[in-house]
Amino acid sequence: MDFTFLIVILALVTMLAVIVFALVSKAKVEKRLADDDNPKSTLATDKASDGTPVDV
């Protein structure tokens, strides 16, 4: 096993992990956006900015 082979495998595994993380995050965001019963963000124009954040 060559050193460059190890580097290539590590790079591919890292890229795969990042892609999986991005897809899971995207699915969570789309699910949250599709639900109308979710509380509004404190950044929304029609909610007070001094309230508690949604994710806390």
PLY file of the C-alpha trace (Angstrom):
ply
format ascii 1.0
element vertex 56
property float x
property float y
property float z
element edge 55
property int vertex1
property int vertex2
end_header
0.00 0.00 0.00
1.45 3.27 -1.15
1.30 6.55 0.76
-0.50 8.32 -2.12
-3.15 5.59 -2.12
-3.84 6.30 1.55
-4.15 10.04 0.89
-6.58 9.43 -1.99
-8.74 7.12 0.14
-8.80 9.66 3.00
-9.77 12.46 0.61
-12.58 10.41 -0.92
-13.94 9.39 2.48
-13.85 13.01 3.63
-15.69 14.17 0.51
-18.28 11.44 0.99
-18.82 12.47 4.63
-19.28 16.12 3.63
-21.76 15.20 0.89
-23.80 13.01 3.26
-23.81 15.77 5.89
-24.99 18.31 3.30
-27.79 16.05 2.05
-29.04 15.36 5.59
-28.95 19.07 6.44
-30.78 19.94 3.22
-33.50 17.39 3.98
-33.98 18.81 7.50
-34.25 22.37 6.17
-36.74 21.38 3.46
-38.85 19.46 6.00
-38.86 22.47 8.32
-39.76 24.89 5.52
-42.65 22.69 4.39
-44.27 22.68 7.86
-46.42 25.77 8.42
-46.72 25.16 12.19
-43.04 25.82 12.93
-42.27 28.92 15.00
-40.86 31.88 13.12
-37.24 32.88 13.30
-36.22 35.95 15.28
-34.86 37.29 11.98
-38.36 37.33 10.47
-39.85 40.77 9.93
-43.11 39.90 11.69
-41.58 38.54 14.92
-39.95 40.37 17.81
-36.17 40.20 17.70
-35.85 39.94 21.47
-37.61 36.55 21.67
-35.90 33.20 22.13
-34.35 31.65 19.05
-36.19 28.77 17.40
-33.42 26.20 17.70
-32.71 26.76 21.40
0 1
1 2
2 3
3 4
4 5
5 6
6 7
7 8
8 9
9 10
10 11
11 12
12 13
13 14
14 15
15 16
16 17
17 18
18 19
19 20
20 21
21 22
22 23
23 24
24 25
25 26
26 27
27 28
28 29
29 30
30 31
31 32
32 33
33 34
34 35
35 36
36 37
37 38
38 39
39 40
40 41
41 42
42 43
43 44
44 45
45 46
46 47
47 48
48 49
49 50
50 51
51 52
52 53
53 54
54 55
